[in-house]
Amino acid sequence: MRSQALIGLCVFFFAVLLAWNLAGKIVAGDMSSIAFVALVLVALAVAIKILSNWRLGFYSFLVWILFEDLVRKYLGNNMAIYFAKDVLVGLTYIALLIDIRRGRATIFRPAFWLFFFPFLWLGIIQIFNSNSPSVVYGLMGAKMYFYYVPLMFVSYALIRNDEDLRKFLAVNAVLAGVISSLGIAQAILGHSFLNPTTLAPDLRELGALDKITPITNQILSLPTAVFVSSGRFAYYLMVASILVMGTVGYLLLYCKRGRKLVYIAFALVLGATLFSGTRGAVVYVVASVLVLAVGFLWGAPWRWRQAHRMVTAIRRAFLVGSLGLAALLLLFPDQAASRLAFYTETLSPSSSAFEGQTRGWTYPVEQLELAFTNKNWVLGNGTGTASLGGQYVVRITGAPPINVWVEDGYGLLIIEMGILAPFVWLLWSIALMITGW
């Protein structure tokens, strides 16, 4: 009873102290600090729950990683927010490991694991590259490359039956629909929507970009939705289109629940792709939809006489997507016209401003060749020296910035880990593709 009274007294004084500080923040108009404190309290509650339920940890991580940029925009790109996802996924790993040891979860044994180890060891060795100005660059880069690899063990244990798969696909479809809706709204309303009045310096150049059509000189804004840049939004739409269309086919074959919701999400993803103002998103989403349509027919279980259901799924997906695009064109003709003009003028081979050849081959090859102009291209500059997050290393350690970067994936590998890196990357990624096939 004495210890219980002592705990109660401590909680009382802590509550009074917290209330006093919050009152001071409110009076001073410092709402960002209040939001940050609220976020910390929610994170603590979620962290406690994750340790007893790693599935909650996985879905919390999934939601957080999609909406993290939105929080960063409004809370000034706080460093604690940047690393919050790492805490979430770390707790998920711990909770899953406990369940595996207790025999309550299934462990994944990937067939391509042997081919992944050369790249893993190269990345670890390159942390200590003498050309790197700070080992912190290497640690940050290793986190970017390898810290999320155990998620494949999490996902393998997560989806063990049809209901697990349906839940995973439904959650992704809902998230895709929400994020696509916000992206469409921002494309129509402008950059003031979903963006604070003043963006943090690290995010300012990414959060309010516009493009001008090369021939007709029409201005179109590039929406970022819940992300800090239009590029991230475009990459998300590429993944979301594949997931949502795959969900359409799966639900039509195996489950009746949530079909209408998924069709709506698919139409929203296509609409957001149109309004994204990003050629890469348009090209990849269209290609993915066409390839998936063929894949549905090729993989349909003919012996079960269900191929006609796949044809129905494809027909309905195209119909709903077309109706959604038509509705957007009719409701917002000016915003849609500028984007259609940009795609037509830069992607049509008959246009004088055609950029398909340049963006599809010339520019990537130039960027790859640019990697070889770096004096350390043989041994590299060290893991993380050209990866995202370098600005945070500079801010934390005061280490000199590394101004070496190219817009090509293999070129970045050469800059960071040397000429051997692309080959060990190809080794394990080809092994992964063969295993998946």
Phi, psi and chi 1 to 4 in degrees:
 res  aa     phi    psi   chi1   chi2   chi3   chi4
   1 MET       -  -37.4  -69.7  -60.2  -66.9      -
   2 ARG   -64.6  -43.8  -70.7  178.6 -179.9  177.0
   3 SER   -65.8  -36.6   61.6      -      -      -
   4 GLN   -64.9  -40.3 -172.6   66.9   29.3      -
   5 ALA   -65.3  -38.5      -      -      -      -
   6 LEU   -65.4  -42.5 -179.2   61.1      -      -
   7 ILE   -62.3  -44.7  -67.9  171.3      -      -
   8 GLY   -61.3  -40.7      -      -      -      -
   9 LEU   -65.4  -41.0 -168.5   62.0      -      -
  10 CYS   -64.6  -42.3  -70.5      -      -      -
  11 VAL   -63.7  -38.7  170.0      -      -      -
  12 PHE   -62.4  -48.2  171.5   75.2      -      -
  13 PHE   -66.0  -36.5  -79.4  115.0      -      -
  14 PHE   -64.0  -40.8  174.5   76.0      -      -
  15 ALA   -64.6  -40.8      -      -      -      -
  16 VAL   -63.9  -44.2  170.7      -      -      -
  17 LEU   -63.2  -41.4 -179.4   63.3      -      -
  18 LEU   -65.4  -43.4 -178.4   62.5      -      -
  19 ALA   -62.7  -40.1      -      -      -      -
  20 TRP   -62.5  -46.2  176.5  -92.6      -      -
  21 ASN   -66.8  -40.5  -80.7  -81.2      -      -
  22 LEU   -64.9  -39.3  -73.3  175.9      -      -
  23 ALA   -61.1  -41.8      -      -      -      -
  24 GLY   -62.7  -40.7      -      -      -      -
  25 LYS   -64.7  -39.7  -61.9  -69.0 -176.1 -176.6
  26 ILE   -65.1  -44.3  -66.7  171.6      -      -
  27 VAL   -61.8  -38.6  171.3      -      -      -
  28 ALA   -79.3   -6.2      -      -      -      -
  29 GLY    74.2   20.6      -      -      -      -
  30 ASP   -90.6   76.7 -173.6    3.4      -      -
  31 MET   -75.0  -23.7  -59.3  -53.2  -66.2      -
  32 SER   -63.7  -42.2  -64.8      -      -      -
  33 SER   -65.5  -38.5  -63.9      -      -      -
  34 ILE   -63.9  -44.2  -64.0  173.9      -      -
  35 ALA   -62.7  -37.4      -      -      -      -
  36 PHE   -66.8  -42.3 -177.2   72.6      -      -
  37 VAL   -62.6  -43.2  170.4      -      -      -
  38 ALA   -61.5  -39.4      -      -      -      -
  39 LEU   -64.1  -40.4 -158.1   62.0      -      -
  40 VAL   -64.0  -43.3  169.1      -      -      -
  41 LEU   -63.6  -42.1  -66.9  175.4      -      -
  42 VAL   -63.0  -41.8  171.3      -      -      -
  43 ALA   -62.8  -39.0      -      -      -      -
  44 LEU   -63.7  -42.6  -72.5  173.3      -      -
  45 ALA   -64.0  -42.5      -      -      -      -
  46 VAL   -65.7  -40.1  171.6      -      -      -
  47 ALA   -60.3  -41.1      -      -      -      -
  48 ILE   -64.0  -40.5  -65.9  170.7      -      -
  49 LYS   -69.0  -35.3  -67.0  -67.9  -67.5 -178.3
  50 ILE   -61.7  -39.4  -71.8  173.2      -      -
  51 LEU   -62.3  -21.3  -70.8  173.7      -      -
  52 SER  -103.9   -7.7   60.1      -      -      -
  53 ASN  -152.1   93.1 -175.8   -1.8      -      -
  54 TRP   -68.7  -22.6   57.3  -93.3      -      -
  55 ARG   -64.3  -39.3  -70.3  176.3  175.2   80.4
  56 LEU   -61.6  -37.4  174.0   63.8      -      -
  57 GLY   -62.4  -42.1      -      -      -      -
  58 PHE   -62.1  -48.8  172.2   82.3      -      -
  59 TYR   -70.6  -31.9  -76.6  109.6      -      -
  60 SER   -64.0  -42.3  -61.0      -      -      -
  61 PHE   -62.9  -43.1  171.1   77.1      -      -
  62 LEU   -60.6  -46.6  176.1   62.6      -      -
  63 VAL   -67.2  -43.5  173.1      -      -      -
  64 TRP   -65.0  -41.9  174.9 -104.9      -      -
  65 ILE   -67.5  -24.8 -156.6  170.0      -      -
  66 LEU   -81.5  -30.8  -68.8  176.5      -      -
  67 PHE  -108.0    4.8  -71.3   88.7      -      -
  68 GLU   -59.6  -43.3  174.6 -165.1   49.3      -
  69 ASP   -62.3  -35.7  -78.5   -2.7      -      -
  70 LEU   -63.0  -42.4 -175.3   63.2      -      -
  71 VAL   -66.0  -41.5  178.7      -      -      -
  72 ARG   -61.5  -37.9  -73.0  170.6   59.9 -160.6
  73 LYS   -62.7  -40.6  -75.3 -164.0  -74.0 -170.8
  74 TYR   -88.2  -15.9  -79.5   93.3      -      -
  75 LEU  -111.8   22.9  -65.6 -175.4      -      -
  76 GLY    73.7   29.8      -      -      -      -
  77 ASN    56.7   44.6 -158.9   21.9      -      -
  78 ASN   -63.3  136.9 -169.3  -70.7      -      -
  79 MET   -62.8  -34.6  -71.7  -67.8  -66.4      -
  80 ALA   -62.3  -35.3      -      -      -      -
  81 ILE   -67.4  -37.7  -63.7  171.7      -      -
  82 TYR   -61.3  -35.0  179.5   76.8      -      -
  83 PHE   -98.5    1.9  -69.7  103.5      -      -
  84 ALA   -61.7  -39.2      -      -      -      -
  85 LYS   -63.2  -31.5   59.7 -178.9  175.4  -66.9
  86 ASP   -68.5  -34.9  -57.1  -36.0      -      -
  87 VAL   -67.8  -44.2  176.4      -      -      -
  88 LEU   -58.9  -49.8  -81.5  175.5      -      -
  89 VAL   -71.8  -30.2   77.3      -      -      -
  90 GLY   -64.8  -43.1      -      -      -      -
  91 LEU   -64.1  -35.6  -68.6  170.9      -      -
  92 THR   -63.5  -43.1  -56.6      -      -      -
  93 TYR   -58.9  -45.9  -64.8  158.3      -      -
  94 ILE   -62.5  -46.5  -65.8  170.9      -      -
  95 ALA   -63.7  -39.2      -      -      -      -
  96 LEU   -66.5  -41.9  174.1   62.2      -      -
  97 LEU   -60.2  -39.0 -174.0   60.4      -      -
  98 ILE   -62.6  -43.5  -67.4  171.8      -      -
  99 ASP   -66.9  -36.4  -92.7   12.8      -      -
 100 ILE   -64.7  -42.2  -70.8  175.0      -      -
 101 ARG   -65.6  -29.2  -69.4  179.5   63.3   86.5
 102 ARG   -87.6   -1.6  -67.4  175.3  176.8  173.8
 103 GLY    78.9   19.4      -      -      -      -
 104 ARG  -102.6    3.1  -62.9 -170.1  -59.6 -161.7
 105 ALA  -143.1  152.4      -      -      -      -
 106 THR   -94.5  135.9  -53.6      -      -      -
 107 ILE   -94.1  143.6 -169.3  169.3      -      -
 108 PHE   -91.1  137.5 -178.6   41.7      -      -
 109 ARG  -124.6   85.6  -55.9 -176.3 -172.4  -80.5
 110 PRO   -67.6  135.8   22.8  -31.6      -      -
 111 ALA   -72.6  -21.1      -      -      -      -
 112 PHE   -92.2    5.0   59.4   88.1      -      -
 113 TRP   -55.8  -42.1 -158.0 -124.7      -      -
 114 LEU   -60.3  -35.2 -179.3   63.9      -      -
 115 PHE   -79.7  -17.6  -60.3   94.0      -      -
 116 PHE   -80.5  -28.2  177.8   72.0      -      -
 117 PHE   -59.7  -39.6  -82.3  124.6      -      -
 118 PRO   -58.3  -41.2  -27.4   35.9      -      -
 119 PHE   -68.3  -39.1 -179.8   69.4      -      -
 120 LEU   -60.0  -47.8  173.0   64.3      -      -
 121 TRP   -67.7  -36.9  -75.0  115.3      -      -
 122 LEU   -62.9  -43.5  178.9   63.5      -      -
 123 GLY   -63.4  -37.8      -      -      -      -
 124 ILE   -70.1  -43.5  -67.6  174.1      -      -
 125 ILE   -61.7  -38.8  -68.9  169.5      -      -
 126 GLN   -70.7  -11.4  -74.6  -74.7  -16.4      -
 127 ILE   -58.0  -34.6  -67.1  174.9      -      -
 128 PHE  -102.1   22.8  -51.9   99.7      -      -
 129 ASN   -60.4  131.3 -169.0  -44.2      -      -
 130 SER   -68.2  -16.5   59.1      -      -      -
 131 ASN   -79.6  -11.4  -64.7  -39.0      -      -
 132 SER   -82.7  133.7  176.3      -      -      -
 133 PRO   -73.1  -16.2   25.3  -32.7      -      -
 134 SER  -156.1  139.2  173.7      -      -      -
 135 VAL   -66.4  -18.7   72.4      -      -      -
 136 VAL   -64.9  -33.8 -178.9      -      -      -
 137 TYR   -56.8  -44.6  -83.7  108.0      -      -
 138 GLY   -64.4  -40.8      -      -      -      -
 139 LEU   -66.6  -41.1  -64.0  174.3      -      -
 140 MET   -64.5  -43.1  178.2   71.9   78.1      -
 141 GLY   -64.9  -40.7      -      -      -      -
 142 ALA   -62.1  -36.5      -      -      -      -
 143 LYS   -62.5  -44.4 -179.9 -171.7   82.7   75.2
 144 MET   -63.3  -40.0  -61.2  -70.9  -68.1      -
 145 TYR   -79.9  -43.6  -80.0  109.4      -      -
 146 PHE  -119.2  -18.7  -53.3  119.1      -      -
 147 TYR   -65.0  -28.7 -176.5   65.7      -      -
 148 TYR   -96.3    1.3  -54.7  102.8      -      -
 149 VAL   -58.9  -41.0  169.1      -      -      -
 150 PRO   -61.8   -8.5  -25.3   35.9      -      -
 151 LEU   -61.7  -23.7  -82.9  171.0      -      -
 152 MET   -68.9  -29.1   63.9 -179.5  169.0      -
 153 PHE   -71.2  -38.0  -63.4   95.2      -      -
 154 VAL   -63.4  -48.2  176.1      -      -      -
 155 SER   -67.3  -32.9   57.9      -      -      -
 156 TYR   -64.9  -42.0 -175.3   81.6      -      -
 157 ALA   -74.1  -25.3      -      -      -      -
 158 LEU   -70.9  -44.3  178.7   78.4      -      -
 159 ILE  -105.7   97.7  -58.4  175.0      -      -
 160 ARG  -115.3   -8.4  -54.9  -50.6  -53.7  156.4
 161 ASN  -154.6  179.0   52.0   53.3      -      -
 162 ASP   -61.9  -37.9  -75.7  -20.9      -      -
 163 GLU   -67.3  -39.1  179.2   58.3   23.9      -
 164 ASP   -60.6  -42.5  -69.0  -21.7      -      -
 165 LEU   -67.4  -42.9  179.5   57.1      -      -
 166 ARG   -60.5  -42.8 -171.6 -158.0   64.4   79.2
 167 LYS   -63.3  -43.8 -175.1 -175.6  -60.2 -178.3
 168 PHE   -61.5  -46.8  171.6   77.6      -      -
 169 LEU   -66.7  -38.9  -66.4  174.9      -      -
 170 ALA   -64.6  -43.3      -      -      -      -
 171 VAL   -61.1  -44.1  168.4      -      -      -
 172 ASN   -65.8  -37.3  -85.1  -76.3      -      -
 173 ALA   -65.7  -41.9      -      -      -      -
 174 VAL   -63.6  -45.7  170.3      -      -      -
 175 LEU   -61.8  -41.8  -69.4  171.0      -      -
 176 ALA   -62.9  -41.2      -      -      -      -
 177 GLY   -64.4  -43.1      -      -      -      -
 178 VAL   -64.7  -49.4  170.6      -      -      -
 179 ILE   -65.8  -39.1  -65.8  172.9      -      -
 180 SER   -64.7  -40.3  -61.6      -      -      -
 181 SER   -60.8  -43.4  -59.3      -      -      -
 182 LEU   -65.5  -37.2  -66.5  174.1      -      -
 183 GLY   -65.2  -41.6      -      -      -      -
 184 ILE   -62.9  -44.1  -65.4  170.6      -      -
 185 ALA   -61.1  -41.9      -      -      -      -
 186 GLN   -67.9  -36.1 -168.4  179.6   51.3      -
 187 ALA   -63.0  -31.4      -      -      -      -
 188 ILE   -85.0  -43.5  -64.5  166.9      -      -
 189 LEU   -85.4  -21.7  -60.4  174.1      -      -
 190 GLY   104.9  178.0      -      -      -      -
 191 HIS   -69.3  -17.2  -64.8  -57.8      -      -
 192 SER   -67.9  -21.5   59.0      -      -      -
 193 PHE   -82.6  131.5  179.5   66.6      -      -
 194 LEU    67.0   16.5  -74.0 -177.4      -      -
 195 ASN  -131.6  136.8  -84.6  -35.5      -      -
 196 PRO   -67.8  166.0   25.3  -33.0      -      -
 197 THR   -59.5  -40.8  -54.2      -      -      -
 198 THR  -125.2  118.4  -56.3      -      -      -
 199 LEU   -85.5  152.3  -80.5  166.8      -      -
 200 ALA   -61.1  149.3      -      -      -      -
 201 PRO   -53.9  -37.7  -25.5   33.9      -      -
 202 ASP   -67.0  -21.1  -65.9  -24.7      -      -
 203 LEU  -110.2   -9.7  -48.7  177.3      -      -
 204 ARG   -61.3  -41.4 -166.1  171.6  -62.8  146.1
 205 GLU   -73.5  -16.7  -65.9 -177.5    1.2      -
 206 LEU   -97.0  -23.6  -58.1  173.0      -      -
 207 GLY   -89.6   -7.2      -      -      -      -
 208 ALA  -145.1   64.5      -      -      -      -
 209 LEU   -99.9  145.2  -65.7  176.8      -      -
 210 ASP  -125.9  157.0  -65.1  -40.4      -      -
 211 LYS  -125.0  157.6  -79.9 -175.8  178.6  177.8
 212 ILE  -124.1  129.3  -59.6  176.3      -      -
 213 THR   -64.3  136.0   57.2      -      -      -
 214 PRO   -69.0  -23.3   24.0  -33.2      -      -
 215 ILE  -105.6  -50.9  -62.7  176.7      -      -
 216 THR   -90.4   -5.8   55.4      -      -      -
 217 ASN    57.9   40.5  -66.2  -40.2      -      -
 218 GLN   -90.4  141.0  -60.1  179.7   57.5      -
 219 ILE   -95.4  132.6  -60.3  175.2      -      -
 220 LEU  -132.8  135.8   57.2  145.2      -      -
 221 SER   -85.4  146.0   62.8      -      -      -
 222 LEU   -98.9  111.1  -59.4 -177.2      -      -
 223 PRO   -72.0  146.7   27.3  -33.8      -      -
 224 THR  -108.9  -13.5   59.8      -      -      -
 225 ALA    56.1 -125.1      -      -      -      -
 226 VAL   -90.4    3.7  -62.6      -      -      -
 227 PHE   -99.9  174.6  -56.4   98.7      -      -
 228 VAL   -91.4   -8.7  -65.2      -      -      -
 229 SER  -147.3  154.7   70.4      -      -      -
 230 SER   -67.7  -27.7   56.7      -      -      -
 231 GLY   -63.2  -43.7      -      -      -      -
 232 ARG   -65.6  -38.3  -70.4 -169.2 -177.2 -176.3
 233 PHE   -62.3  -41.7 -178.8   43.3      -      -
 234 ALA   -64.1  -44.2      -      -      -      -
 235 TYR   -62.3  -38.9  -78.9  124.6      -      -
 236 TYR   -63.9  -40.0  173.0   72.4      -      -
 237 LEU   -63.2  -34.5  -69.8  173.5      -      -
 238 MET   -61.4  -45.6  -62.2  175.5 -161.2      -
 239 VAL   -70.3  -42.0  177.8      -      -      -
 240 ALA   -63.3  -38.2      -      -      -      -
 241 SER   -62.2  -40.5   63.0      -      -      -
 242 ILE   -66.6  -46.3  -63.5  170.5      -      -
 243 LEU   -63.3  -45.2  -90.7  173.9      -      -
 244 VAL   -71.7  -41.0  176.4      -      -      -
 245 MET   -67.3  -37.7 -172.7  170.1  177.4      -
 246 GLY   -61.0  -37.1      -      -      -      -
 247 THR   -64.6  -38.1  -54.9      -      -      -
 248 VAL   -57.2  -49.0  168.8      -      -      -
 249 GLY   -65.2  -40.8      -      -      -      -
 250 TYR   -65.2  -47.3  175.4   77.6      -      -
 251 LEU   -66.1  -32.9  -67.5 -177.2      -      -
 252 LEU   -68.0  -30.6 -163.2   65.1      -      -
 253 LEU   -83.0  -38.8  -81.7  179.8      -      -
 254 TYR  -121.3  -15.7  -62.4  110.6      -      -
 255 CYS  -153.7  140.3 -177.9      -      -      -
 256 LYS   -94.7  -14.2  -65.1 -177.6  178.8  179.9
 257 ARG   -74.1  131.8  -66.2  167.6   54.6 -170.1
 258 GLY    80.5   11.2      -      -      -      -
 259 ARG   -64.0  -46.6  -70.3 -177.3 -173.7  175.0
 260 LYS   -61.6  -39.0  -65.9 -179.6 -179.6  178.4
 261 LEU   -62.5  -40.8 -178.3   65.2      -      -
 262 VAL   -69.3  -37.8  174.2      -      -      -
 263 TYR   -61.4  -42.1  -79.7  122.9      -      -
 264 ILE   -63.4  -42.6  -66.2  171.9      -      -
 265 ALA   -61.6  -39.8      -      -      -      -
 266 PHE   -63.9  -43.5 -177.0   64.8      -      -
 267 ALA   -62.6  -39.3      -      -      -      -
 268 LEU   -66.7  -39.1  -70.6  170.4      -      -
 269 VAL   -63.5  -42.9  169.6      -      -      -
 270 LEU   -64.4  -40.5  -66.6 -176.4      -      -
 271 GLY   -63.7  -42.1      -      -      -      -
 272 ALA   -64.6  -35.1      -      -      -      -
 273 THR   -63.4  -43.1  -57.0      -      -      -
 274 LEU   -60.2  -43.6  169.9   66.9      -      -
 275 PHE   -84.7   -3.7  -82.9   77.7      -      -
 276 SER   -68.3  -26.2   68.2      -      -      -
 277 GLY    71.4   16.3      -      -      -      -
 278 THR  -116.4  118.2  -52.2      -      -      -
 279 ARG   -64.1  -38.4  -69.1  168.0  -61.0 -161.3
 280 GLY   -58.2  -43.5      -      -      -      -
 281 ALA   -62.4  -44.4      -      -      -      -
 282 VAL   -62.0  -47.8  171.4      -      -      -
 283 VAL   -64.4  -46.7  171.6      -      -      -
 284 TYR   -70.3  -37.4  -82.0  106.3      -      -
 285 VAL   -68.2  -44.6  167.7      -      -      -
 286 VAL   -61.2  -45.4  170.2      -      -      -
 287 ALA   -62.9  -41.4      -      -      -      -
 288 SER   -64.0  -42.8  -62.2      -      -      -
 289 VAL   -62.8  -42.9  168.5      -      -      -
 290 LEU   -67.1  -43.3  -65.9  177.4      -      -
 291 VAL   -64.8  -40.5  169.5      -      -      -
 292 LEU   -64.7  -38.2  -81.5  173.0      -      -
 293 ALA   -60.0  -45.0      -      -      -      -
 294 VAL   -65.7  -41.8  175.1      -      -      -
 295 GLY   -62.7  -37.0      -      -      -      -
 296 PHE   -58.8  -46.2  -79.6   -0.2      -      -
 297 LEU   -68.8  -40.4  -65.0  175.5      -      -
 298 TRP   -66.2  -38.0  174.3   77.4      -      -
 299 GLY   -94.4    3.2      -      -      -      -
 300 ALA   -64.3  140.3      -      -      -      -
 301 PRO   -75.3   82.1   25.7  -31.5      -      -
 302 TRP   -59.9  -35.8  -67.8   87.5      -      -
 303 ARG   -67.6  -16.8   62.3 -175.7 -179.0  -83.0
 304 TRP   -96.3    4.1  -63.7  -23.3      -      -
 305 ARG    57.3   40.5  -62.3 -179.2 -179.6  178.8
 306 GLN  -112.1    6.6  -69.8 -179.3  -28.4      -
 307 ALA   -61.3  -35.1      -      -      -      -
 308 HIS   -63.9  -26.9   66.8  -77.0      -      -
 309 ARG   -68.6  -37.0  -68.3 -168.5 -179.9 -177.2
 310 MET   -65.7  -40.5  -83.9  -59.3  179.7      -
 311 VAL   -60.0  -40.9  175.4      -      -      -
 312 THR   -63.2  -42.0  -58.4      -      -      -
 313 ALA   -61.7  -44.4      -      -      -      -
 314 ILE   -64.4  -46.0  -64.7  169.1      -      -
 315 ARG   -61.3  -44.6 -174.9  177.0   66.9 -114.2
 316 ARG   -66.9  -39.7  -71.0 -179.1 -178.2  176.5
 317 ALA   -61.7  -45.1      -      -      -      -
 318 PHE   -66.3  -37.8  -81.9  101.4      -      -
 319 LEU   -65.9  -49.8  179.1   62.1      -      -
 320 VAL   -64.3  -42.0  171.9      -      -      -
 321 GLY   -61.5  -42.2      -      -      -      -
 322 SER   -65.3  -41.6  -59.3      -      -      -
 323 LEU   -64.0  -40.2  -69.9  174.8      -      -
 324 GLY   -63.4  -44.6      -      -      -      -
 325 LEU   -64.5  -40.6  -69.2  174.8      -      -
 326 ALA   -62.7  -40.6      -      -      -      -
 327 ALA   -62.8  -42.3      -      -      -      -
 328 LEU   -65.4  -39.0  -70.3  172.4      -      -
 329 LEU   -65.0  -37.2  -69.8  171.6      -      -
 330 LEU   -75.4  -37.8  -70.6  173.1      -      -
 331 LEU   -79.0  -34.3  -67.6  172.6      -      -
 332 PHE  -131.9   67.5  -50.3  103.8      -      -
 333 PRO   -65.1  -36.5   23.1  -33.3      -      -
 334 ASP   -67.3  -46.4  -65.6  -24.3      -      -
 335 GLN   -66.2  -38.1  -68.7   82.9   -5.1      -
 336 ALA   -71.3  -36.5      -      -      -      -
 337 ALA   -63.9  -41.4      -      -      -      -
 338 SER   -64.6  -36.1   61.0      -      -      -
 339 ARG   -74.7  -40.4  -73.1  159.3  174.3   81.8
 340 LEU   -63.1  -38.1  -72.0  173.7      -      -
 341 ALA   -63.4  -40.9      -      -      -      -
 342 PHE   -63.9  -44.4  176.8   70.0      -      -
 343 TYR   -65.7  -43.3  -58.0  140.8      -      -
 344 THR   -65.2  -44.3  -56.1      -      -      -
 345 GLU   -70.9  -26.6  -67.0  172.4   15.8      -
 346 THR  -106.0  -15.8   57.3      -      -      -
 347 LEU  -111.8  -13.8  -67.3  177.2      -      -
 348 SER   -80.8  125.2  174.1      -      -      -
 349 PRO   -59.9  -24.3  -22.8   33.8      -      -
 350 SER   -83.1   -6.3   60.9      -      -      -
 351 SER   -82.0  146.2  172.1      -      -      -
 352 SER   -71.3  -16.9   59.3      -      -      -
 353 ALA  -106.2   23.4      -      -      -      -
 354 PHE   -59.6  128.7  175.2   62.5      -      -
 355 GLU  -121.9   10.5  -64.1 -175.7   23.8      -
 356 GLY   -60.1  -45.9      -      -      -      -
 357 GLN   -64.4  -42.8  172.3   68.9   24.0      -
 358 THR   -65.5  -49.9  -58.2      -      -      -
 359 ARG   -76.8  -27.9  -62.7  -62.7  -61.6 -178.3
 360 GLY   -83.9  -26.2      -      -      -      -
 361 TRP  -137.7  -54.3  178.3 -103.0      -      -
 362 THR   -59.7  -51.1  -54.0      -      -      -
 363 TYR   -65.5  -47.0 -177.9   72.6      -      -
 364 PRO   -59.2  -39.9  -24.1   33.8      -      -
 365 VAL   -66.3  -40.7  171.0      -      -      -
 366 GLU   -60.4  -41.4  -72.9  176.9   -7.8      -
 367 GLN   -66.7  -38.0  -70.2  -66.9  -57.0      -
 368 LEU   -64.9  -43.0  177.9   59.7      -      -
 369 GLU   -63.6  -32.2  -68.0  174.5  -12.4      -
 370 LEU   -64.4  -28.3 -166.2   61.1      -      -
 371 ALA   -62.5  -30.4      -      -      -      -
 372 PHE   -79.8   -6.9  -68.7   96.9      -      -
 373 THR   -80.2  -12.9   62.4      -      -      -
 374 ASN   -72.8  132.3 -176.7  -91.6      -      -
 375 LYS   -65.2  -19.5   62.4 -179.9 -178.7  179.8
 376 ASN  -105.8   29.6  -61.1  -40.4      -      -
 377 TRP   -68.4  -20.3   63.7  -90.8      -      -
 378 VAL   -75.3  -49.9  175.7      -      -      -
 379 LEU  -101.1  -13.7  -62.2  177.7      -      -
 380 GLY    84.4  170.1      -      -      -      -
 381 ASN   -99.9   -7.0  -65.0  -76.1      -      -
 382 GLY   114.5  147.1      -      -      -      -
 383 THR   -56.5  133.4  -58.2      -      -      -
 384 GLY    88.6   -9.4      -      -      -      -
 385 THR   -70.5  -20.0   49.8      -      -      -
 386 ALA  -122.5   13.6      -      -      -      -
 387 SER   -90.7  167.4  -63.7      -      -      -
 388 LEU   -62.1  146.2  -68.7  173.3      -      -
 389 GLY    98.9   -1.9      -      -      -      -
 390 GLY   -61.2  -32.6      -      -      -      -
 391 GLN   -64.4  -28.8   69.2  -87.9   27.2      -
 392 TYR   -74.8  -32.9  -59.7  112.8      -      -
 393 VAL   -63.6  -43.6  176.3      -      -      -
 394 VAL   -61.1  -41.7  174.6      -      -      -
 395 ARG   -68.5  -38.7 -173.9 -173.3  -56.9  175.9
 396 ILE   -78.4  -46.8  -66.7  170.6      -      -
 397 THR  -100.8  -17.4   65.3      -      -      -
 398 GLY    76.1   10.8      -      -      -      -
 399 ALA   -67.2  150.1      -      -      -      -
 400 PRO   -64.7  141.6   22.4  -32.7      -      -
 401 PRO   -69.7  147.8   24.8  -32.6      -      -
 402 ILE  -100.4  107.6  -59.0  -66.1      -      -
 403 ASN   -93.2   53.2  -63.2  -43.1      -      -
 404 VAL  -123.2  118.7  -71.9      -      -      -
 405 TRP  -163.7  141.0 -173.5   80.2      -      -
 406 VAL  -134.0  156.4  -67.2      -      -      -
 407 GLU   -94.0   59.9 -162.8  173.9   -4.8      -
 408 ASP  -154.4  131.5  179.0   81.7      -      -
 409 GLY   -62.9  -47.6      -      -      -      -
 410 TYR   -67.7  -34.1  -64.4  111.6      -      -
 411 GLY   -63.2  -39.5      -      -      -      -
 412 LEU   -64.9  -39.5  -76.1  175.0      -      -
 413 LEU   -61.0  -41.3  -73.6  172.2      -      -
 414 ILE   -64.9  -43.4  -67.4  170.3      -      -
 415 ILE   -62.3  -39.4  -72.5  175.6      -      -
 416 GLU   -84.5  -47.6  -69.8 -163.3   -6.4      -
 417 MET  -118.1    4.4  -56.1 -179.8 -165.4      -
 418 GLY    90.8  180.0      -      -      -      -
 419 ILE   -67.5  -21.7 -169.5   60.9      -      -
 420 LEU   -73.5  -26.0 -175.6   62.1      -      -
 421 ALA   -58.7  -47.2      -      -      -      -
 422 PRO   -59.8  -32.2  -21.4   32.1      -      -
 423 PHE   -73.1  -42.1  -62.9  100.6      -      -
 424 VAL   -71.5  -28.9  -67.2      -      -      -
 425 TRP   -65.4  -47.4  174.2  -84.3      -      -
 426 LEU   -61.8  -36.0  -75.8  170.1      -      -
 427 LEU   -58.4  -52.2  177.3   68.1      -      -
 428 TRP   -77.6  -32.8   86.6  -95.5      -      -
 429 SER   -71.8  -34.8   55.7      -      -      -
 430 ILE   -67.0  -39.9  -69.3  173.2      -      -
 431 ALA   -61.1  -39.0      -      -      -      -
 432 LEU   -63.2  -45.0  170.8   63.0      -      -
 433 MET   -62.0  -42.9  -69.2  172.9   62.1      -
 434 ILE   -65.0  -42.0  -67.4  171.9      -      -
 435 THR   -62.8  -43.0  -57.3      -      -      -
 436 GLY   -63.6  -39.4      -      -      -      -
 437 TRP   -64.7      - -177.9  -95.4      -      -
